[in-house]
């Protein structure tokens, strides 16, 4: 065997090992997030805009857990549903108010915004911000696209190919 051939085999083995370790790390992260979601109600949310920068950079993935609105206070970062029911907003609480019917509304403001959100958010629960993971929101949103699905399938195929080890062919026995 030539040195170049041995080097290429070693490089393929290193690449295979790296792919397996990266796959194992990502799989472990997914499993931990899934179990945390089941046990503690923790949910991932992608940061889609710059309204909370620099605290929550655009493209980050944040982890939130639902808490009763009575546990929310000014200064906390929360995620609540938009009034029209289409999506959520993650901003900092600047005030709370409870009306005569016992409904609590949160006044929110993005850290990068000059003014409070235009309307208060009447909610019973809010997603309390726990952790920010930079860049992972962009990755998560990308994986939801058709291209992301195709890329995921391609990575899965590469991962499966790293597990495949062709058997050496035996040379025919001399007569």
Secondary structure in CASP SS format (residue, H / E / C, confidence):
PFRMAT SS
TARGET T0000
AUTHOR 0000-0000-0000
METHOD secondary structure of the structure
MODEL  1
X C 1.00
X C 1.00
X H 1.00
X H 1.00
X H 1.00
X H 1.00
X H 1.00
X H 1.00
X H 1.00
X H 1.00
X H 1.00
X H 1.00
X H 1.00
X H 1.00
X H 1.00
X H 1.00
X H 1.00
X H 1.00
X H 1.00
X H 1.00
X H 1.00
X H 1.00
X H 1.00
X H 1.00
X H 1.00
X H 1.00
X H 1.00
X H 1.00
X H 1.00
X H 1.00
X H 1.00
X H 1.00
X H 1.00
X H 1.00
X H 1.00
X H 1.00
X H 1.00
X H 1.00
X H 1.00
X H 1.00
X C 1.00
X E 1.00
X E 1.00
X E 1.00
X E 1.00
X E 1.00
X C 1.00
X C 1.00
X C 1.00
X C 1.00
X C 1.00
X C 1.00
X C 1.00
X C 1.00
X C 1.00
X C 1.00
X C 1.00
X C 1.00
X C 1.00
X C 1.00
X E 1.00
X E 1.00
X E 1.00
X E 1.00
X E 1.00
X E 1.00
X E 1.00
X E 1.00
X H 1.00
X H 1.00
X H 1.00
X C 1.00
X C 1.00
X C 1.00
X C 1.00
X C 1.00
X E 1.00
X E 1.00
X E 1.00
X E 1.00
X E 1.00
X C 1.00
X C 1.00
X C 1.00
X C 1.00
X C 1.00
X C 1.00
X E 1.00
X E 1.00
X E 1.00
X E 1.00
X E 1.00
X E 1.00
X E 1.00
X E 1.00
X E 1.00
X E 1.00
X E 1.00
X C 1.00
X C 1.00
X C 1.00
X C 1.00
X C 1.00
X E 1.00
X E 1.00
X E 1.00
X E 1.00
X E 1.00
X E 1.00
X C 1.00
X C 1.00
X C 1.00
X C 1.00
X C 1.00
X C 1.00
X C 1.00
X C 1.00
X C 1.00
X C 1.00
X C 1.00
X E 1.00
X E 1.00
X C 1.00
X C 1.00
X E 1.00
X E 1.00
X E 1.00
X E 1.00
X E 1.00
X E 1.00
X E 1.00
X E 1.00
X E 1.00
X C 1.00
X C 1.00
X H 1.00
X H 1.00
X H 1.00
X H 1.00
X H 1.00
X H 1.00
X H 1.00
X H 1.00
X C 1.00
X C 1.00
X H 1.00
X H 1.00
X H 1.00
X H 1.00
X H 1.00
X H 1.00
X H 1.00
X H 1.00
X H 1.00
X H 1.00
X H 1.00
X H 1.00
X H 1.00
X H 1.00
X H 1.00
X H 1.00
X H 1.00
X H 1.00
X C 1.00
X C 1.00
X C 1.00
X C 1.00
X C 1.00
X C 1.00
X C 1.00
X C 1.00
X C 1.00
X C 1.00
X C 1.00
X C 1.00
END
